[in-house]
């Protein structure tokens, strides 16, 4: 069975009360109330939100509406002289004919309506029903007298009818409040039951004085509660701030730990070095991205950077020789810095290798004309080589022959190439030519030094002629070359297993000692 949310009488009461209430939500549904006198929960014109609003606010609106009306002082009620119902006026709320007419007025604008006694009891405030009873039974002028009284003592309605008055009053003062209310009501009732012009000032004074004192206590307790509440709010805010700071600190620490673990991982280092190796080749962007897909990215890194962002970095490196990724705000700065460092280091190493190779092809190595042309052609095909003009390569090809007549670096060369040759010429001996020594060596380059017929001394001399590595790296490299020839000698003599066994025993005794 459908439940009625709003009856026609309640609907009309809300419509008449709305100008004084000025409630936003009530104003919003007012067109709906005007179009539909009865509203049920099954009404198809109701949206879900409006139905819930009416269910939640109906009682509250009716209670607030009851306080915006008062009995009309000059004519609080009238009795129709006719015995015929057809001559009676209709109640503005229930629309039924009523013989006992109560005239009520809206406090805000003075709009008057006629209401029957039943609707007064149903819709109007306790204050109005109290006055209705006295006016009907004892004194027709009670409403006017009440208006005069409340104009002089505005705290009287609050004492009598406001159930929320003195909300912060301590419990030990409630008996005093009860005494004030009962004494005030008795005094006011006695005053209203008889027509009189003089206000009951003497009779009311003790209760009003006591009420003033209770108001002071209430305000004092309200202030204390406000201070306690403010202190509690501040403590809660400080606690929340500390918790938030701790949470941020924990999050920052977790992020820092994850960052440190990622940057220290071999997969991260290997991936960035591989990407940097692509960047320094200055490939066209489509080719760069195609080659990039062949490099396995660590899973943790996949959440931080993608191929588009790496493409932007590659384009920037090709244009400026460094990576700042200013436009890529969401890429971690440490990742940008690491990739920039790897790329610049690798680019600098490639440039030095290329400078060494060009110097060796042009001056440092003993080559035939065809070998020199072939080496220079190979160097010209790489990115570093494409930065030189055809005229530079023409002079490089003839530089070894022309050096005998004019040992001068051509002034038409780019300044960087001139500086590279000057540095390497400064390291040449007084007579003869030696190759420019490289500052790093790869296993494949070492394998080119090794020949079955050569011995370690010969290979070491050739190594020193071509390479100049840092002392620790050079010691490891020469040790590896020396061990290689020792292992090969043991293999040729058939001593490999016996030698390995003896070495194991020797190492064991060393550990025992």
Phi and psi in degrees as a GROMACS rama.xvg file:
@    title "Ramachandran Plot"
@    xaxis  label "Phi"
@    yaxis  label "Psi"
@TYPE xy
-69.5693  140.34  UNK-2
-101.49  133.359  UNK-3
-78.6414  123.408  UNK-4
-84.2426  -41.409  UNK-5
-141.3  119.363  UNK-6
-78.0919  164.95  UNK-7
-58.8709  -40.3448  UNK-8
-64.7415  -42.6461  UNK-9
-64.5581  -39.3094  UNK-10
-59.4129  -50.0099  UNK-11
-65.0234  -36.1179  UNK-12
-62.4739  -42.1227  UNK-13
-67.5935  -38.5114  UNK-14
-63.8043  -41.8727  UNK-15
-71.4381  -29.4104  UNK-16
-85.6189  -21.0288  UNK-17
-55.1457  -40.1077  UNK-18
-58.3205  -31.6665  UNK-19
-85.6917  -28.4811  UNK-20
-77.2991  -45.5156  UNK-21
52.357  46.1641  UNK-22
-89.2178  128.743  UNK-23
-58.6227  -47.44  UNK-24
-69.1037  -36.5444  UNK-25
-66.0376  -41.4372  UNK-26
-61.3371  -37.1229  UNK-27
-65.6671  -35.1348  UNK-28
-94.2276  0.604321  UNK-29
-58.9003  -41.8659  UNK-30
-57.6164  -37.8515  UNK-31
-64.6336  -40.4373  UNK-32
-66.4338  -36.335  UNK-33
-68.9327  -33.8951  UNK-34
-81.7303  -22.7451  UNK-35
-133.353  98.5435  UNK-36
-57.6911  -43.7278  UNK-37
-108.613  132.096  UNK-38
-123.645  122.434  UNK-39
-114.115  161.287  UNK-40
-69.0651  -14.4063  UNK-41
-99.0571  4.33994  UNK-42
-62.2943  128.617  UNK-43
-74.3739  -14.4424  UNK-44
-83.5957  -4.89742  UNK-45
-88.1024  127.655  UNK-46
-78.1792  163.632  UNK-47
-62.1005  -41.7046  UNK-48
-67.9567  -38.9434  UNK-49
-68.7057  -40.0459  UNK-50
-59.4298  -45.042  UNK-51
-66.6516  -37.1185  UNK-52
-62.2802  -44.6116  UNK-53
-64.7372  -40.9315  UNK-54
-64.3357  -37.9333  UNK-55
-77.2852  -36.3188  UNK-56
-107.296  -7.71576  UNK-57
-52.8745  -55.1041  UNK-58
-63.0578  -42.7491  UNK-59
-61.2883  -42.3479  UNK-60
-64.4713  -42.1613  UNK-61
-65.0219  -40.1503  UNK-62
-64.7906  -45.0531  UNK-63
-65.6761  -35.5242  UNK-64
-65.4269  -31.9416  UNK-65
-64.6279  -22.0117  UNK-66
-89.7888  -8.14514  UNK-67
-94.3966  2.07774  UNK-68
-113.687  151.389  UNK-69
-144.861  157.121  UNK-70
-67.283  141.798  UNK-71
-71.7911  119.534  UNK-72
-63.4815  -41.89  UNK-73
-74.2434  -22.0555  UNK-74
-153.005  74.5389  UNK-75
-65.6361  -36.1546  UNK-76
-154.486  163.52  UNK-77
-149.461  153.885  UNK-78
-113.19  124.739  UNK-79
-65.5339  131.006  UNK-80
-74.2848  -19.1613  UNK-81
-85.0817  147.158  UNK-82
-90.3085  -6.23522  UNK-83
-89.0244  125.311  UNK-84
-60.6945  -27.7118  UNK-85
-65.6531  -22.4968  UNK-86
-90.584  -5.80044  UNK-87
-79.9537  150.743  UNK-88
-80.5187  159.003  UNK-89
-97.7582  144.068  UNK-90
-64.8059  136.247  UNK-91
-68.8944  -15.0379  UNK-92
-102.694  -55.7125  UNK-93
-92.4595  -11.0895  UNK-94
65.741  16.2354  UNK-95
-88.2638  149.353  UNK-96
-70.7172  135.142  UNK-97
-129.374  137.051  UNK-98
-87.4581  -36.4599  UNK-99
-93.9768  108.003  UNK-100
-100.328  125.289  UNK-101
-109.152  124.998  UNK-102
-97.5543  116.974  UNK-103
-117.516  153.558  UNK-104
-132.927  142.769  UNK-105
-74.3989  127.598  UNK-106
-61.9401  -31.1722  UNK-107
-80.5481  -40.488  UNK-108
-126.472  1.59459  UNK-109
76.4651  14.9655  UNK-110
-68.2297  126.26  UNK-111
-102.094  142.163  UNK-112
-138.683  160.501  UNK-113
-105.223  129.781  UNK-114
-132.434  140.399  UNK-115
-76.5664  163.061  UNK-116
-61.1862  -37.2397  UNK-117
-65.5368  -39.8889  UNK-118
-72.9637  -29.5689  UNK-119
-62.0962  -46.4125  UNK-120
-64.2944  -32.7301  UNK-121
-82.392  -39.7816  UNK-122
-109.547  -25.6639  UNK-123
-89.9993  165.518  UNK-124
-72.7101  165.235  UNK-125
-59.5085  -36.6766  UNK-126
-60.4692  -46.3097  UNK-127
-66.7833  -40.4396  UNK-128
-65.2194  -36.5007  UNK-129
-61.1325  -48.1671  UNK-130
-67.7853  -35.2381  UNK-131
-60.7964  -42.9449  UNK-132
-64.0691  -47.6728  UNK-133
-65.9991  -41.3658  UNK-134
-63.1475  -41.6433  UNK-135
-73.2442  -40.5191  UNK-136
-95.0513  -28.4334  UNK-137
-124.209  -52.9947  UNK-138
-143.003  110.517  UNK-139
-60.3271  -26.623  UNK-140
-95.2561  15.255  UNK-141
-62.129  -37.284  UNK-142
-64.9059  -44.4893  UNK-143
-63.1998  -40.6095  UNK-144
-65.4637  -38.1668  UNK-145
-64.5728  -39.0444  UNK-146
-63.3769  -41.8673  UNK-147
-63.4391  -40.4628  UNK-148
-65.8562  -47.0546  UNK-149
-71.6767  -26.0571  UNK-150
-66.1919  -37.1513  UNK-151
-80.7205  -36.9061  UNK-152
-126.177  79.3835  UNK-153
-64.7909  -13.2505  UNK-154
-80.5575  -9.65101  UNK-155
-63.0008  -50.032  UNK-156
-58.3638  -35.2101  UNK-157
-65.4351  -43.0141  UNK-158
-62.4853  -42.8831  UNK-159
-82.2244  -38.6888  UNK-160
-119.663  -17.8005  UNK-161
-82.2354  105.657  UNK-162
-71.246  -17.485  UNK-163
-100.661  10.0797  UNK-164
-65.5299  146.188  UNK-165
50.8242  58.3922  UNK-166
-68.8461  -21.7396  UNK-167
-101.653  6.66322  UNK-168
-64.8762  128.87  UNK-169
-62.3025  155.901  UNK-170
-60.5588  -33.5107  UNK-171
-68.5504  -12.7552  UNK-172
-100.355  -0.0888022  UNK-173
-67.1848  -32.1204  UNK-174
-65.3815  -37.3455  UNK-175
-64.1756  -41.4201  UNK-176
-63.211  -41.163  UNK-177
-62.767  -40.7391  UNK-178
-62.2143  -41.9532  UNK-179
-63.6536  -44.6707  UNK-180
-65.2881  -47.0568  UNK-181
-64.58  -43.347  UNK-182
-65.1102  -40.4581  UNK-183
-64.7842  -44.1242  UNK-184
-64.6566  -41.4242  UNK-185
-62.3217  -43.8739  UNK-186
-65.2559  -46.3932  UNK-187
-65.6361  -40.6287  UNK-188
-63.4822  -44.3475  UNK-189
-61.9805  -36.7646  UNK-190
-68.5478  -38.5577  UNK-191
-79.3278  -24.2356  UNK-192
-71.9255  -13.0619  UNK-193
-129.735  142.869  UNK-194
-72.6141  124.863  UNK-195
-158.958  158.428  UNK-196
-101.77  -20.5749  UNK-197
-93.485  129.903  UNK-198
-75.1038  148.228  UNK-199
-80.8201  60.3588  UNK-200
-63.3926  -45.6836  UNK-201
-63.9848  -42.6  UNK-202
-68.1567  -35.5934  UNK-203
-80.3214  -25.8558  UNK-204
-51.9843  -47.929  UNK-205
-59.3672  -39.0423  UNK-206
-71.3034  -38.8866  UNK-207
-69.0565  -38.9743  UNK-208
-62.5268  -45.6624  UNK-209
-62.2045  -38.9285  UNK-210
-66.4619  -37.715  UNK-211
-61.0437  -40.8558  UNK-212
-65.6143  -40.0123  UNK-213
-65.1712  -36.9676  UNK-214
-61.6044  -40.259  UNK-215
-62.878  -42.8897  UNK-216
-63.0393  -42.6129  UNK-217
-61.3552  -44.3094  UNK-218
-64.6708  -39.533  UNK-219
-62.1743  -45.4062  UNK-220
-67.7306  -35.1786  UNK-221
-63.6936  -41.3696  UNK-222
-64.7931  -42.2991  UNK-223
-61.1184  -43.5623  UNK-224
-66.2869  -37.0283  UNK-225
-62.5781  -43.3875  UNK-226
-63.9345  -43.8691  UNK-227
-62.5769  -42.503  UNK-228
-64.2536  -42.8896  UNK-229
-62.4615  -41.6691  UNK-230
-63.3821  -42.3342  UNK-231
-63.8897  -41.1968  UNK-232
-63.1233  -42.202  UNK-233
-63.4812  -42.8066  UNK-234
-62.824  -42.2514  UNK-235
-63.7369  -40.1741  UNK-236
-65.0571  -41.76  UNK-237
-64.6765  -40.8715  UNK-238
-64.0115  -43.6999  UNK-239
-63.2292  -38.1736  UNK-240
-64.6231  -43.0377  UNK-241
-64.3236  -42.1431  UNK-242
-64.1957  -41.3746  UNK-243
-64.3733  -41.8712  UNK-244
-63.2475  -40.9254  UNK-245
-65.3412  -39.1303  UNK-246
-64.919  -43.4624  UNK-247
-63.8799  -40.6847  UNK-248
-63.9302  -42.363  UNK-249
-64.0973  -41.6605  UNK-250
-64.559  -42.8088  UNK-251
-63.4867  -41.0877  UNK-252
-65.7611  -41.2959  UNK-253
-63.5779  -41.3459  UNK-254
-66.0284  -41.4524  UNK-255
-63.9772  -41.6743  UNK-256
-63.0275  -45.4547  UNK-257
-61.9298  -39.2671  UNK-258
-64.5994  -44.8476  UNK-259
-64.5248  -41.4917  UNK-260
-64.2566  -41.0411  UNK-261
-64.7118  -46.971  UNK-262
-67.7521  -26.8293  UNK-263
-84.0162  -11.898  UNK-264
-73.9894  147.83  UNK-265
-65.7667  -37.624  UNK-266
-63.3458  -38.0098  UNK-267
-65.848  -48.7173  UNK-268
-61.4793  -43.1903  UNK-269
-64.0329  -42.1645  UNK-270
-65.2149  -47.3043  UNK-271
-65.0919  -36.1219  UNK-272
-65.0537  -38.3558  UNK-273
-67.3484  -41.3017  UNK-274
-65.6434  -40.5749  UNK-275
-63.0973  -37.4107  UNK-276
-62.0812  -32.6175  UNK-277
-72.838  -41.1098  UNK-278
-62.2049  -41.0367  UNK-279
-72.4186  -8.44559  UNK-280
-83.2413  -12.5143  UNK-281
54.6583  50.769  UNK-282
-77.0269  155.473  UNK-283
-58.9393  149.213  UNK-284
-56.9736  -45.93  UNK-285
-59.1759  -40.6346  UNK-286
-69.5482  -36.4805  UNK-287
-60.7528  -46.0273  UNK-288
-67.8028  -35.277  UNK-289
-65.2912  -44.0998  UNK-290
-68.047  -32.2441  UNK-291
-63.5749  -35.9539  UNK-292
-62.9394  -20.9153  UNK-293
-82.6807  -3.71  UNK-294
-100.897  126.176  UNK-295
-74.8039  121.528  UNK-296
-92.1198  134.753  UNK-297
-59.552  139.831  UNK-298
-53.2913  -41.899  UNK-299
-64.2138  -29.5446  UNK-300
-77.8582  -23.2411  UNK-301
-64.8499  -20.9439  UNK-302
-84.3903  -7.34073  UNK-303
-110.562  -28.6553  UNK-304
-148.717  150.411  UNK-305
-129.154  178.682  UNK-306
-65.301  -34.3293  UNK-307
-62.488  -45.7887  UNK-308
-65.7857  -39.7135  UNK-309
-65.243  -35.3174  UNK-310
-63.7957  -39.9709  UNK-311
-62.4332  -41.1706  UNK-312
-66.4354  -40.059  UNK-313
-63.2659  -41.2861  UNK-314
-63.3915  -42.3418  UNK-315
-65.3974  -40.3378  UNK-316
-65.4067  -39.8454  UNK-317
-64.3345  -31.1682  UNK-318
-86.0615  -40.2188  UNK-319
-115.992  -13.2707  UNK-320
81.7477  9.29513  UNK-321
-152.236  168.862  UNK-322
-124.061  119.097  UNK-323
-115.737  -28.0361  UNK-324
50.5072  45.7526  UNK-325
-60.9163  -36.3701  UNK-326
-73.3631  -20.1162  UNK-327
-97.0385  78.7068  UNK-328
-68.8117  -26.6126  UNK-329
-86.9139  -6.28905  UNK-330
-81.5808  130.375  UNK-331
-55.6415  137.696  UNK-332
-65.9394  -33.846  UNK-333
-65.4034  -34.8248  UNK-334
-65.131  -42.9748  UNK-335
-62.1168  -44.9386  UNK-336
-63.2886  -42.9022  UNK-337
-64.0786  -45.1246  UNK-338
-66.7175  -36.335  UNK-339
-64.7218  -42.5653  UNK-340
-64.7257  -47.4471  UNK-341
-59.4633  -45.0845  UNK-342
-66.3961  -43.693  UNK-343
-68.5188  -39.3494  UNK-344
-63.2377  -44.4771  UNK-345
-67.4217  -38.5073  UNK-346
-64.538  -41.4352  UNK-347
-64.7057  -39.3055  UNK-348
-66.4305  -41.9688  UNK-349
-62.215  -41.5286  UNK-350
-64.0028  -41.504  UNK-351
-65.4616  -43.0561  UNK-352
-59.8845  -41.7326  UNK-353
-66.3341  -41.4748  UNK-354
-61.5093  -41.5893  UNK-355
-61.4226  -46.8553  UNK-356
-65.286  -39.8959  UNK-357
-65.206  -43.9017  UNK-358
-61.085  -45.6426  UNK-359
-65.3596  -38.4006  UNK-360
-68.4203  -34.3178  UNK-361
-87.2317  -39.0625  UNK-362
-132.004  -44.3224  UNK-363
-69.962  -28.7382  UNK-364
-110.303  150.557  UNK-365
-82.6724  103.335  UNK-366
-129.343  152.135  UNK-367
-76.6005  170.673  UNK-368
-61.8501  -40.937  UNK-369
-67.8818  -41.3771  UNK-370
-63.1407  -40.3349  UNK-371
-64.2381  -43.2673  UNK-372
-63.5327  -42.1433  UNK-373
-64.0813  -42.3952  UNK-374
-66.1054  -43.3424  UNK-375
-67.2726  -34.2748  UNK-376
-65.243  -40.9923  UNK-377
-63.6395  -42.6999  UNK-378
-68.1719  -29.1679  UNK-379
-71.0293  -25.9558  UNK-380
-75.6187  -23.6163  UNK-381
-78.2065  170.325  UNK-382
-61.2643  -43.5543  UNK-383
-60.5868  -37.9044  UNK-384
-69.642  -28.8897  UNK-385
-72.5338  -5.33876  UNK-386
-82.4443  -9.53704  UNK-387
-99.3542  152.445  UNK-388
-83.2375  167.94  UNK-389
-62.3767  -34.6531  UNK-390
-63.9783  -36.2131  UNK-391
-62.675  -43.8605  UNK-392
-67.8019  -32.5484  UNK-393
-63.9356  -43.15  UNK-394
-71.5963  -34.7167  UNK-395
-62.8106  -37.7517  UNK-396
-66.4046  -32.0393  UNK-397
-104.129  5.3179  UNK-398
-65.064  -39.8958  UNK-399
-62.247  -41.7002  UNK-400
-72.9025  -39.9602  UNK-401
-76.9526  -16.7165  UNK-402
-64.3433  -29.0924  UNK-403
-64.4955  -36.7945  UNK-404
-87.1523  -36.7341  UNK-405
-141.95  88.2222  UNK-406
-75.989  65.5507  UNK-407
-133.413  138.831  UNK-408
-73.9714  130.003  UNK-409
-56.8772  133.53  UNK-410
-70.2092  -15.9099  UNK-411
-81.9057  -8.34091  UNK-412
-70.4931  155.849  UNK-413
-62.0843  150.1  UNK-414
-60.8569  -38.0188  UNK-415
-64.9959  -37.4622  UNK-416
-69.929  -38.5314  UNK-417
-62.4272  -44.6372  UNK-418
-63.3753  -40.3609  UNK-419
-61.6126  -42.0783  UNK-420
-69.7184  -37.3834  UNK-421
-63.3565  -41.1216  UNK-422
-61.506  -42.7776  UNK-423
-76.6063  -30.441  UNK-424
-68.0033  -32.8994  UNK-425
-66.1181  -22.1327  UNK-426
-93.5016  1.077  UNK-427
-76.68  147.399  UNK-428
-69.5047  171.874  UNK-429
-63.6747  -34.9607  UNK-430
-129.311  147.129  UNK-431
80.2942  171.49  UNK-432
-118.215  138.783  UNK-433
-126.466  148.847  UNK-434
-65.6276  150.697  UNK-435
-66.6696  128.79  UNK-436
-82.4537  133.546  UNK-437
-83.6913  151.487  UNK-438
-95.5482  9.10707  UNK-439
-154.717  161.264  UNK-440
-144.937  143.428  UNK-441
-106.161  159.374  UNK-442
-56.1196  -37.4601  UNK-443
-65.6127  -35.272  UNK-444
-69.6923  -36.3209  UNK-445
-65.3709  -37.9481  UNK-446
-63.2482  -28.2983  UNK-447
-69.3495  -25.3204  UNK-448
-76.4358  -27.9273  UNK-449
-81.207  130.2  UNK-450
-133.127  146.285  UNK-451
-58.9553  -32.3322  UNK-452
-79.7655  -25.2313  UNK-453
-76.7877  161.343  UNK-454
-112.029  178.781  UNK-455
-63.3919  -39.3127  UNK-456
-61.6858  -41.9023  UNK-457
-65.8662  -43.9607  UNK-458
-66.7623  -38.3661  UNK-459
-64.3858  -39.4012  UNK-460
-64.5027  -42.7063  UNK-461
-64.2704  -37.8677  UNK-462
-60.8702  -47.1158  UNK-463
-65.7712  -26.7289  UNK-464
-71.3026  -30.821  UNK-465
-105.271  -23.0264  UNK-466
-131.045  148.842  UNK-467
-139.313  89.3827  UNK-468
-94.8544  163.524  UNK-469
-55.0651  152.382  UNK-470
-55.6997  -47.9151  UNK-471
-64.8719  -42.7355  UNK-472
-66.5824  -40.0843  UNK-473
-64.5044  -39.2641  UNK-474
-62.396  -43.5344  UNK-475
-63.8328  -42.2893  UNK-476
-63.6152  -47.0073  UNK-477
-66.7158  -35.5192  UNK-478
-63.2248  -39.9851  UNK-479
-65.6297  -42.398  UNK-480
-62.6095  -43.481  UNK-481
-62.3729  -45.2824  UNK-482
-63.4332  -36.7942  UNK-483
-57.2229  -47.2725  UNK-484
-71.149  -33.0287  UNK-485
-64.3404  -43.4139  UNK-486
-63.637  -43.3444  UNK-487
-62.672  -40.07  UNK-488
-64.7623  -40.9733  UNK-489
-64.38  -38.6404  UNK-490
-65.4938  -42.8597  UNK-491
-64.9844  -34.1614  UNK-492
-87.5145  -6.44386  UNK-493
77.8041  22.8317  UNK-494
-102.811  7.46632  UNK-495
-59.0797  -49.6551  UNK-496
-67.747  -43.1588  UNK-497
-64.7655  -39.727  UNK-498
-65.015  -44.5626  UNK-499
-62.0206  -40.2996  UNK-500
-64.7111  -43.3324  UNK-501
-65.6862  -40.4936  UNK-502
-61.1958  -40.3837  UNK-503
-61.9175  -42.8713  UNK-504
-64.514  -41.847  UNK-505
-62.8913  -42.0242  UNK-506
-65.5927  -36.1902  UNK-507
-64.1079  -45.9966  UNK-508
-62.2572  -36.3749  UNK-509
-62.3974  -40.1289  UNK-510
-66.8258  -41.4548  UNK-511
-63.7947  -39.6479  UNK-512
